[in-house]
Amino acid sequence: MFQSLSERLNKTIKNLRGMGRLTPENIKETLREIRVALLEADVALPVIKDFISRIETRAVGQEVLTSLTPGQVLVKIVHEELVKTMGEENKTLNLNATPPVVIMMAGLQGSGKTTTVAKLAKWLKEDQHKKVLVTSADVYRPAAILQLEKLAQQIGVDYFPSSADQKPIDIAKNAIESAKRQFNDVVIIDTAGRLHIDDAMMNEIKLLHQAIKPTETLFVVDSMTGQDAANTAKAFNDALELTGVVLTKADGDARGGAALSIREITQKPIKFIGTGEKTDALQPFHPERIASRILDMGDIVSLVEHAEKTVDQEKAKKLAKKLKKGGFDLEDFREQLQQMKNMGGIGKIMDKLPGMQGMPGQMKSKIDDKMFAHQEAIICSMTMQERQFPAIIKSSRKQRIAKGSGRPIQEVNKLLKQFEQMQKMMKKMTKGGGMAKMMRQFAGKMPPMGGGDFPF
């Protein structure tokens, strides 16, 4: 989502880190570059002016000018002001109200609202351990009703049926009554997509809001609409008094303007961000983590949290024991590839690692999920004996594996060579000085990722 903004900002502030001193002239030039980067990211103009003004005020103060590392201090200021612009901290849902807690979802047509209802229901079920019921009051689009029913079955939450010949208020009230009888903790009500300029539709959702008095009213908005998302959110907030915003399609070609504009314009927090089409691709919005990713500082906390939820802990413990004994085979590696796939693939993992924006484009192009999918296909074409004892794989076996995996024999040879290198490295880790000794020995000598000798 923030790739272009991140690249532009990092190119601008890269020169700052090494500066011995800051002058009004180079501060002015830096601020001009930051302004251009924000404009290109489609951030709302009032937000840009306020953002630049705050940085300028702090940059010419004693905090920077008296520092031994003024460039780094200015980068820190940019990070802190990004966090402030996006809301400073994650604002969670109010789940402490008398159950069932009612959450009403509003938004434009095509913003991904119905899918977001399912994502939110799954998050509440799995992360918050809530019993959830969902229903659709979108009587103008029967397909949306059917879509939500299918999604509810898929994620395993309760569904209250509705039909196009019913009134939205009746559907919502009946769903809430059903949730009370079934002792549901949360009810999520999907509503029809509407434009804020459509007076009749806006009046309808106002009446629905007044009738059910939801604890949370979330506005779902497509992040690819840039600063228009913030303006639309403000119009809905004026009508409904929103409690928060959900940004969708953040994995697409969005420039980041929505995330940086919504909080300042609406004064409502971004509570969640959608990062893909799957029902688990929704995460709480943490301004500090997002700001770190924009400035290429990585987001290790989110990466660890995601790993804890997706990685099979029992398999991880077994692997750790095998590593201590110096045993690691191709079957273990295949399982690691599957774990990585469960975490969203190498692309999503790399997005959260520090310094990825500085990686050359040619190197980035070599590291993709296809490469690992091909390696998994090759391993899956081996017998269990071959996976455990790769040394037995000779010419005829290689030909069979290549044919079975649909990959050229050169890739089979490459995989085996890389695995041999990795096994040698594992043995070095388990002997003598262990990890620390190995890191000192191999520092600066590791082959580039995706290259011919990449040891996974």
C-alpha positions in Angstrom: 0.0 0.0 0.0 2.7 2.5 0.9 5.4 1.4 -1.5 5.6 4.5 -3.7 5.3 6.8 -0.6 7.9 4.7 1.2 10.4 4.7 -1.7 10.1 8.5 -2.1 10.3 9.4 1.6 13.3 7.0 2.1 15.1 8.5 -0.8 14.6 11.9 0.7 15.6 11.0 4.3 18.4 8.7 3.4 20.7 11.7 3.0 19.7 13.1 6.3 21.1 10.2 8.4 24.6 11.1 7.6 24.4 14.8 7.9 26.8 16.4 10.5 24.6 19.5 10.9 21.3 20.8 9.6 20.8 24.3 8.2 17.7 26.2 7.3 18.5 25.5 3.7 18.8 21.8 3.8 15.8 21.5 6.1 13.8 23.5 3.6 14.9 21.2 0.7 14.0 18.1 2.8 10.6 19.5 3.7 9.9 20.3 0.0 10.7 16.7 -1.0 8.5 15.3 1.8 5.7 17.6 0.6 6.0 16.3 -3.0 6.0 12.7 -1.7 2.8 13.3 0.2 1.2 15.0 -2.7 2.1 12.0 -5.0 0.6 9.7 -2.3 -2.7 11.6 -2.7 -2.8 12.9 0.9 -5.3 15.7 1.4 -3.7 19.1 1.1 -4.8 20.4 4.6 -3.2 17.3 6.1 0.0 17.9 4.2 0.2 21.6 5.3 -0.3 20.7 9.0 2.1 17.8 8.8 4.9 19.9 7.2 4.3 22.8 9.6 4.7 20.5 12.6 7.9 19.0 11.3 9.3 22.4 10.4 8.5 23.8 13.9 10.4 20.9 15.6 13.2 20.8 13.0 14.4 24.4 13.6 14.2 23.9 17.4 17.0 22.9 19.9 16.0 19.2 19.7 17.6 18.9 16.2 20.1 21.7 16.0 21.9 20.8 19.2 21.9 17.0 18.5 25.1 15.2 17.7 23.1 13.3 15.0 20.7 15.9 13.7 19.8 13.9 10.6 18.7 10.9 12.6 16.8 13.1 15.0 14.9 14.6 12.0 14.0 11.1 10.8 12.7 10.4 14.3 10.6 13.5 14.1 9.1 12.5 10.7 8.3 9.1 12.2 6.6 10.6 15.3 4.5 13.0 13.2 3.4 10.2 10.9 2.2 8.3 13.9 0.4 11.4 15.2 -1.3 12.0 11.8 -2.6 8.5 11.7 -3.9 8.4 15.3 -1.0 7.6 17.7 -2.3 4.3 18.9 -4.6 1.5 17.9 -8.2 2.1 19.0 -10.0 -1.2 19.7 -13.6 -2.1 19.4 -15.8 -1.4 22.5 -16.7 -5.0 23.4 -17.5 -4.2 27.0 -21.1 -3.1 26.4 -24.0 -5.3 27.4 -24.2 -8.2 25.0 -25.0 -8.6 22.2 -22.6 -5.8 21.1 -24.1 -4.4 17.9 -21.7 -3.4 15.1 -23.1 -1.7 12.0 -21.1 -1.6 8.8 -21.5 1.3 6.4 -19.8 2.2 3.2 -19.8 2.9 -0.5 -20.7 0.4 -3.2 -17.8 -1.8 -4.1 -15.7 -1.0 -1.0 -15.5 -4.6 0.1 -18.0 -4.2 2.9 -19.5 -7.7 2.9 -16.2 -9.4 2.8 -15.0 -7.1 5.6 -18.0 -8.2 7.7 -16.8 -11.8 7.4 -13.2 -10.9 8.1 -14.2 -9.0 11.2 -16.4 -11.8 12.4 -13.5 -14.3 12.0 -11.2 -11.9 13.9 -13.7 -11.6 16.8 -14.2 -15.3 16.9 -10.6 -16.4 16.8 -8.7 -13.5 18.4 -11.3 -12.2 20.9 -13.1 -15.6 21.5 -16.5 -14.1 20.9 -19.7 -15.9 19.7 -20.6 -13.9 16.6 -23.8 -13.6 14.5 -23.9 -11.8 11.1 -26.8 -10.7 9.0 -27.3 -8.7 5.8 -29.6 -5.7 5.6 -28.6 -5.1 1.9 -32.0 -5.6 0.4 -31.0 -4.0 -2.8 -28.4 -6.7 -3.7 -29.7 -10.2 -3.1 -26.2 -11.5 -4.2 -24.8 -9.8 -1.1 -27.2 -11.7 1.2 -26.2 -15.0 -0.4 -22.5 -14.0 -0.3 -22.6 -13.3 3.4 -24.4 -16.6 4.1 -21.7 -18.5 2.3 -18.9 -16.6 4.1 -20.6 -17.2 7.5 -20.6 -21.0 6.8 -17.0 -20.8 5.7 -15.7 -19.1 8.9 -18.0 -20.9 11.2 -20.1 -18.1 12.7 -23.9 -17.8 13.2 -25.9 -16.3 10.3 -29.4 -14.7 10.6 -31.2 -15.1 7.2 -32.8 -12.2 5.4 -34.4 -11.5 2.0 -34.8 -8.7 -0.4 -38.5 -8.2 0.4 -37.8 -7.3 4.0 -37.1 -3.9 5.5 -33.6 -3.2 6.7 -34.8 -2.1 10.2 -36.9 -5.3 10.6 -33.9 -7.5 9.6 -31.6 -5.7 12.0 -34.0 -5.8 15.0 -34.9 -9.5 14.4 -31.2 -10.4 14.1 -30.5 -8.7 17.5 -33.4 -10.5 19.1 -32.1 -13.8 17.7 -28.6 -13.0 19.1 -30.1 -12.4 22.5 -31.8 -15.8 22.5 -28.7 -17.6 21.3 -26.4 -15.8 23.7 -24.3 -14.3 21.0 -21.7 -11.8 22.2 -21.6 -9.7 19.0 -24.0 -9.0 16.1 -22.5 -7.5 12.9 -25.0 -5.9 10.5 -24.1 -5.4 6.9 -25.8 -2.6 5.1 -26.3 -1.6 1.5 -23.6 0.4 -0.2 -24.6 3.9 -0.8 -23.3 7.3 -2.0 -23.4 10.2 0.4 -25.0 12.3 -2.3 -28.0 9.9 -2.4 -30.3 11.6 0.0 -32.9 8.8 0.1 -30.4 6.1 0.9 -28.6 8.2 3.4 -31.9 8.9 5.2 -32.6 5.2 5.3 -29.3 4.4 7.0 -29.8 7.2 9.5 -33.2 5.7 10.4 -31.6 2.3 10.8 -28.9 3.7 13.0 -31.4 5.5 15.2 -33.5 2.3 15.5 -30.8 -0.1 16.6 -28.4 2.3 18.3 -25.2 0.3 17.5 -22.2 0.2 19.9 -19.9 0.5 16.9 -20.6 2.1 13.5 -17.7 1.3 11.2 -17.2 3.0 7.8 -15.6 0.6 5.3 -13.6 2.4 2.6 -11.4 1.4 -0.3 -7.9 2.7 0.4 -7.2 3.0 -3.3 -9.5 6.0 -3.5 -6.9 8.2 -1.8 -7.9 11.4 -0.2 -11.5 11.0 -1.6 -11.8 8.2 1.0 -11.3 10.8 3.8 -13.8 13.2 2.3 -16.4 10.5 1.9 -15.8 9.2 5.5 -16.4 12.8 6.7 -19.7 13.0 4.9 -20.9 9.7 6.5 -19.6 10.7 9.9 -21.7 13.9 9.7 -24.7 11.7 9.1 -24.1 8.7 11.4 -21.5 9.6 14.0 -19.0 6.9 13.1 -16.9 5.2 15.8 -14.2 4.1 13.4 -13.0 3.3 9.9 -11.9 0.1 8.2 -9.5 0.5 5.3 -9.8 -2.2 2.6 -7.7 -3.3 -0.3 -4.5 -2.1 1.3 -2.6 -4.8 -0.6 -3.4 -3.2 -3.9 -1.8 -0.3 -5.7 -2.8 2.2 -3.1 -0.6 5.3 -2.5 -1.3 5.7 1.2 -3.3 9.0 1.0 -6.3 7.5 2.7 -4.5 6.2 5.7 -2.7 9.6 6.2 -5.8 11.7 5.6 -8.8 10.0 7.3 -7.8 10.4 10.9 -7.1 14.2 10.6 -10.1 15.0 8.5 -12.7 12.9 10.3 -11.2 12.8 13.8 -12.2 9.2 13.8 -9.7 6.3 14.3 -8.8 3.8 11.7 -9.5 0.6 13.6 -8.7 -2.1 11.0 -6.9 -2.5 7.7 -7.7 -5.2 5.1 -4.6 -6.7 3.5 -6.0 -9.2 1.0 -9.0 -11.1 -0.2 -8.9 -14.1 2.2 -11.0 -14.0 5.4 -8.0 -13.8 7.6 -6.6 -10.8 5.8 -7.7 -8.2 8.4 -5.5 -6.7 11.1 -5.9 -4.0 13.8 -4.5 -0.7 12.6 -1.4 0.3 14.6 -0.2 3.8 13.5 3.3 3.3 14.9 3.9 0.1 13.1 2.5 1.5 9.8 4.8 4.6 10.2 7.8 2.3 10.7 6.9 0.4 7.5 6.6 3.7 5.6 10.1 4.7 6.7 11.4 1.2 6.0 12.1 0.4 9.6 10.1 -2.8 9.4 7.2 -4.1 11.5 8.7 -7.0 13.4 6.0 -6.9 16.1 3.2 -7.6 13.6 5.4 -10.3 12.0 5.9 -12.1 15.3 2.2 -11.8 16.2 1.2 -13.2 12.8 3.7 -16.0 13.1 2.4 -16.9 16.6 -1.1 -17.3 15.1 -0.2 -19.2 11.9 2.9 -21.3 12.7 2.2 -24.8 14.0 3.9 -24.6 17.5 4.2 -28.4 17.9 6.0 -28.8 14.6 8.2 -25.8 15.5 9.3 -27.5 18.8 10.0 -30.7 17.0 12.1 -28.9 14.4 14.0 -27.1 17.2 14.9 -30.4 18.7 16.1 -31.8 15.4 18.2 -28.7 14.8 19.9 -29.1 18.2 20.9 -32.7 17.1 22.1 -31.4 13.8 19.4 -33.2 11.8 17.4 -31.3 9.2 16.1 -32.9 6.0 14.1 -31.9 3.0 10.8 -33.0 4.6 11.5 -30.5 7.3 12.2 -27.8 4.7 9.0 -28.6 2.9 7.1 -28.1 6.1 8.9 -24.7 6.5 7.8 -23.7 3.0 4.2 -24.6 4.0 4.5 -22.5 7.2 5.7 -19.6 5.2 2.8 -20.0 2.8 0.4 -19.9 5.8 2.0 -16.6 6.8 1.0 -15.1 3.5 4.1 -15.9 1.4 7.5 -14.4 1.2 6.2 -11.0 -0.1 4.2 -10.3 3.0 7.0 -11.4 5.3 9.5 -9.2 3.5 7.2 -6.2 3.7 7.5 -6.3 7.5 11.3 -6.6 7.5 13.5 -3.5 8.0 15.5 -2.3 5.0 13.5 -4.0 2.3 13.1 -0.7 0.3 16.8 -0.5 0.0 17.0 -3.9 -1.7 17.8 -3.7 -5.4 14.8 -4.2 -7.7 16.7 -7.0 -9.6 17.1 -8.9 -6.3 13.5 -8.4 -5.3 12.3 -9.8 -8.6 14.1 -13.1 -7.9 12.5 -13.5 -4.5 8.9 -14.5 -5.1 6.5 -17.2 -4.0 6.8 -19.0 -7.3 10.4 -19.9 -6.6 9.4 -21.5 -3.3 6.3 -23.2 -4.9 8.7 -24.8 -7.5 11.0 -26.0 -4.7 8.0 -27.5 -2.8 6.9 -29.2 -6.0 10.3 -30.8 -6.5 10.4 -32.0 -2.9 6.9 -33.4 -3.1 8.0 -35.5 -6.1 10.6 -37.2 -4.0 10.0 -40.4 -1.9 10.2 -40.0 1.9 13.5 -41.8 1.8 14.9 -39.3 -0.7 13.8 -36.4 1.4 15.5 -37.8 4.5 18.6 -38.9 2.7 19.2 -36.6 -0.3 22.6 -38.1 -1.0 21.0 -41.1 -2.6 19.5 -38.9 -5.3 21.5 -39.7 -8.5 20.9 -39.3 -12.2 17.9 -41.6 -12.8 16.2 -40.3 -9.6 16.8 -36.7 -10.6 15.1 -37.3 -14.0 12.1 -38.9 -12.3 11.8 -36.0 -9.8 12.1 -33.4 -12.5 9.4 -35.1 -14.6 7.1 -35.5 -11.6 7.4 -31.9 -10.5 7.3 -30.4 -14.0 10.5 -28.5 -13.4 13.8 -28.7 -15.3 16.5 -31.1 -14.0 18.8 -28.0 -13.5 16.4 -26.8 -10.7 16.5 -30.2 -9.0 20.3 -30.0 -9.0 20.2 -26.4 -7.7 17.9 -27.4 -4.9 20.1 -30.3 -3.8 23.2 -28.1 -3.9 21.6 -25.4 -1.9 20.3 -27.9 0.7 23.8 -29.4 1.0 25.1 -25.9 1.8 22.4 -25.3 4.3 23.1 -28.6 6.1 26.8 -27.6 6.4 25.7 -24.3 7.9 23.4 -26.1 10.4 26.2 -28.3 11.6 28.4 -25.3 12.2 25.6 -23.8 14.3 25.4 -26.9 16.5 29.1 -27.2 17.1 31.5 -25.2 19.1 30.6 -21.5 19.3 27.1 -22.1 17.9 25.0 -19.3 16.3 27.3 -16.4 17.4 30.4 -18.0 16.0 28.6 -18.8 12.7 27.3 -15.2 12.3 30.8 -13.8 12.8 32.2 -16.2 10.2 29.6 -15.7 7.6 29.0 -11.9 8.1 29.2 -10.2 4.8 29.8 -13.5 3.0 26.2 -14.7 2.6 25.1 -15.2 -1.0 22.3 -12.9 -2.1 18.7 -14.0 -1.6 17.3 -15.6 -4.7 20.8 -16.1 -6.2 22.4 -19.3 -7.4 23.8 -20.2 -3.9 20.9 -19.0 -1.7 20.7 -21.4 1.2 17.0 -20.8 1.7 
